[in-house]
Amino acid sequence: MKDGKSIDPYYVIKALQLYIEGVTLREIERILGVSHVSVMNWVRKYNVKAPENLEYHPTYKVLTHAELLDLFKEKDTMKSSGCLITELGDKFMVIKWERFKRK
């Protein structure tokens, strides 16, 4: 029987949050430093389903606290978009997407 490394639940939760937001498994691997295979296994284990969305792909940035404050100094930073900010160790991740526009 293989003994795997124990991963802090914090990273499991962050990985699943990012997956639900539309971040790819490989991108999650780069951001969190956790294998994309582990993330895929957690998605299966917890039966997480990302909402089907073919119209957008979120963009994300990892920022320090000072960079985060600078980002929101500009009034138009969030115009016509949605945003999620989450802690990522000693930094913050900003996930941003354009609001859905009706045709």
Secondary structure, 3 states (H helix, E strand, C coil): CCCCCCCCHHHHHHHHHHHHCCCCHHHHHHHHCCCHHHHHHHHHHCCCCCCCCCCCCCEEEEECHHHHHHHCCCHHHHCCEEEEEEEECCEEEEEEEECCCCC
